[in-house]
Amino acid sequence: MAFRAQELYKKIVRKVGKDVPAELMETVKKCLPNNKIVMGRAKRGIFAGRHIQFGNKISEDGGNKSRRSWKPNVQNKRLFSYIHDRHIRVKVTTHALRCIDKAGGIDEYLLNTPYHKMGTELGILWKAKVEKMYEELGNMEVGFFSQEEEAKIAKGFEEYNNAKKEARREARRALAKQKVMEEGSTEGYQVT
């Protein structure tokens, strides 16, 4: 494992915590990026594999070439995480935003993207956090109602809706009666 991967693993363990299952941390260790070079600011965002590109600027007149670089289009965004139920402020490239939209949100993007393709510390950290939250949700017990209780609840809602409809009818009848009374009383006072 490269030095960078070891450092990433230590940071993930420190931030996520010790109560993560050992199998999950082993898969994290296997999937950490093994490359040594990464762009400095890519460590602090989700760049989806985009890095600085290098090439030549060619002048129009003489065709003279001079070296230049193209930096990725990075935006500061607030992305909503459904699993954490809050917004996450993160620097993302426009390519990563398209990938996130295609996946269906930041949580799905982080879950579906393999660790070795993540490439950034922030992305790997958030991926581990989301996986930990899903693990906790999977261990929760969900209680369901029995069929008799569900029937009682459905009957209660039906009775409530019927009572609501009846109250509306009574209110309309009373309003119509009041209008008829007002029309009858105003006819007597009219002089023709």
N, C-alpha and C positions, 0 to 999 in steps of 0.2 A: 504494500500500500504506500502510495506517495505521501510525502510530508504534508501536502495540502489536504489530502483526504483524511489523514490522521487528525489534523487540526479541526477540520470540519466535524469529524465524529465527536471530538471532545466538546465542541461548542454545542452540538445537538444534545448530547447527554446532559450537559450542564443546564440548558434551557428547557428541555422537555421534562427532565426529571428521571429519577431512578426507578419509578414504579411502572415503567413500560415493559411489556413482556420481552423476555430474552430473545425469542424467535424473531420478533419484529426488529430488534436492534441488530441482530445478525444479518438480516436481509438489508438493513440500512448500510451496514459495514461493507457488504458485498457490492452494493450498488453505487457507492460513492464515486464521483468522477476521479479518474486516475491521472488526469492531465495536470501538468505543473504550471502552465501559464494560463492566467485568466485576467481579463481587463479589470482594473482596480475598482471602477464604479459598478461593475457587474456583480460584485459581491453584495451590493446593497439593494438589489432589485430583482425582478423577474425579467430576464432578457430573452428567453426562449432560443438560445443558441446564437444570438446576434452579437457580433464583436466589431471592433474597428477594422475597416477594410483599407488596404493601401493600393495606390496605383499612380498613374501619371496624369498631370494636367497638361493638355496639349494646346499650345497657342494657335490662334486662328491663322495668323499671317505666315509664320515661318515653320510651324509644326514643331517648335521647340518643346521638349518634354521637361517637366519639373515634377518632383515627387509631391504627393499630397495624400491626405487620408479622408475617409468618410466615416463619420461617427454614427452609431445607431440613433434612430429617432426615439428618444426617451421622454416619457410623459409622467408627471406625478398624478396619480389617480387614487380615488377612494373606491374600493371594490367591496361589495357587500358579501359577507360570508354567512351562509345560512346556518352552518354548524356552530359557529361562534355567536351568531345573532348580533353582529355588529359590523361596522365598516372597518376595512383594513386600508391604511394609507401605505401605498407602495409605489416605487418607480418601476414602470413597465415600458417595454418597447411597443410600438404600434403592432408589430407582428405578434407579440405575446397577447395583446388585447384581442386581436382577431382569433387567436387560438383559444382564449378564455371564453369568448362569445360562442365559438363553435362547440366547445365542450359543454356549455350550459352553465357557466359560473366558475368562480375562482376555486370553490371546493372540488368540483368535478375535474377541473383542469389539473389541480394538484394531485388528486387521487389517480388520475389516468396517466400522468406523465411519469415515466420511470425515473429513478434517482439518477442514473448515469446520464440522462438527457437534461436534468435540471441544471446542473453546472454552477449554481450560485448558492451561497450560504443561506441567504434569506429564503429562497425557494425551497431548499431542503428543510430548513427549520419549520416553515409553515406546512410543508407536506407531512412532516413528522407529527406536528400538532394536530392536524386534521385527522390523520390516521389514529392517533391516540383518542381523540374525541369519538370517532366512529367505533373504536374498540369498546369504550365505556358505554356507548349507546347500545351496542350489541349485547352487553352483559346485563342491561337493565331488564327487569321483569315488567311485562305489560299486562295489565288486568283487563279482562273483557267481561261484559255482562252476560248472565245466563239468558236463555231464550225467553223465560218468563219475565225477567226484569226488563229486557228489551221491549217485550210486548206491552208491559205496564207503561214504560216511558213513551212509546209510540201512541198509546191510548191517551195518555195525559196531554201530549201535544195536540192530538186530534180534538180533544175536548176543549182545550184552550183556544184553538182556531175557530171552533164552532161558536164558542161564547163571544169571541171577538166579532165574528160576522153578525151574530144576533144583536150585539150592542150597536154596531154600525146601522143595522136596519132600524132599530128603535130610535136612534138619533135622527135618521133621515125622516122617519114618520113624524116625529115631534116637530122637526123643522118645517115639513110640509104643512102640518096642522097649523103652526104658528103663522105661516105665510097666508093661508086661507083666512084665518081670523083677522089678520091685518087688512087684507083686501076687502073683506066684508065690512069692517068698521070704517074704512076710508070711503066706501061707496055711499054710506048714509050721510056724510058731511058734504058731499059734492053738490053744488048748486048748478042747475042746468037752465 
